[in-house]
Amino acid sequence: MKLYDFKMAPNPQRVNMFLAEKGIEIPTVEINTRERAQFTESFKAVNPISQVPVLELDDGTRISESMAICRYIEDLHPDPALFGGDAKEKALIEMWSRRAEFMGYLSAADMLRNSAPVFEDRGLPGVPGGVPQIAELVERGRNSMARFFALFDDRLGTARFVAGDAFSVADITTFVTVRFAARVEVEPPADCANIARWLGEVESRPSATAV
Ligand SMILES: N[C@@H](CCC(=O)N[C@@H](CS)C(=O)NCC(=O)O)C(=O)O
């Protein structure tokens, strides 16, 4: 197997943290999206939508969505289970993962991609012709992040980890999201003591160095 990766990009970081939790190493090929390497003809042959990460299997099959890659790895290496054990755990992990992605991750992406000079004309990932930045999306993202922090702080007041008692892929997406938002100087509010407690716990895991 081979992982097309870009260590500083958040979606590849989700996969890298997941692999670290599983104790698995896969050879990587770095695709520097800052330098537009995703738009070369050779990478477009790997992933026509010009995005990383992509997992290439030994038979040539390419899997290009972060969570599809993680689910594939989970099936091959079920321990530790990061997508849950029984039906209830699986459903809760899915629920919190989706909330982390839609409320948090996409808001952080909106803020960064619509404000940072390096993303000028790159409002959306993987579009070679360019997508103009929309300033209003920065404010909308900031408001949405505030709701994300409030919801997750509340949740972490009653659960050790995002989806319950056990660390899961929902914690990985939430952790990557918090770090991603920090790039645009949006941090959890000071009164989010539960997020602070949880962050300390996740940061102490060896897998956190992948983010
Ligand atoms: N849904 C995809 C999204 C992947 C994605 O957006 N990747 C970003 C890096 S985090 C990318 O490749 N960006 C290319 C660009 O900025 O043009 C997944 O989860 O794998």
The ligand as a MOL file (V3000), in Angstrom:
LIG
                    3D

  0  0  0     0  0            999 V3000
M  V30 BEGIN CTAB
M  V30 COUNTS 20 19 0 0 0
M  V30 BEGIN ATOM
M  V30 1 N -13.3690 14.7250 1.3380 0
M  V30 2 C -12.0110 14.6790 1.1760 0
M  V30 3 C -11.4500 16.0770 1.2980 0
M  V30 4 C -9.9990 16.1060 1.0600 0
M  V30 5 C -9.4240 17.5030 1.0330 0
M  V30 6 O -10.1340 18.5340 1.0520 0
M  V30 7 N -8.0970 17.5740 1.0060 0
M  V30 8 C -7.4090 18.8280 0.9370 0
M  V30 9 C -6.2790 18.8430 1.9560 0
M  V30 10 S -6.9150 18.8240 3.5840 0
M  V30 11 C -6.8270 18.9820 -0.4460 0
M  V30 12 O -6.4610 18.0050 -1.0660 0
M  V30 13 N -6.7670 20.2100 -0.9410 0
M  V30 14 C -6.3530 20.4620 -2.2830 0
M  V30 15 C -6.5010 21.9260 -2.6260 0
M  V30 16 O -6.4340 22.7530 -1.7140 0
M  V30 17 O -6.6390 22.2170 -3.8170 0
M  V30 18 C -11.4150 13.7240 2.2120 0
M  V30 19 O -11.9070 13.6860 3.3430 0
M  V30 20 O -10.4600 13.0270 1.8930 0
M  V30 END ATOM
M  V30 BEGIN BOND
M  V30 1 1 1 2
M  V30 2 1 2 3
M  V30 3 1 2 18
M  V30 4 1 3 4
M  V30 5 1 4 5
M  V30 6 2 5 6
M  V30 7 1 5 7
M  V30 8 1 7 8
M  V30 9 1 8 9
M  V30 10 1 8 11
M  V30 11 1 9 10
M  V30 12 2 11 12
M  V30 13 1 11 13
M  V30 14 1 13 14
M  V30 15 1 14 15
M  V30 16 2 15 16
M  V30 17 1 15 17
M  V30 18 2 18 19
M  V30 19 1 18 20
M  V30 END BOND
M  V30 END CTAB
M  END
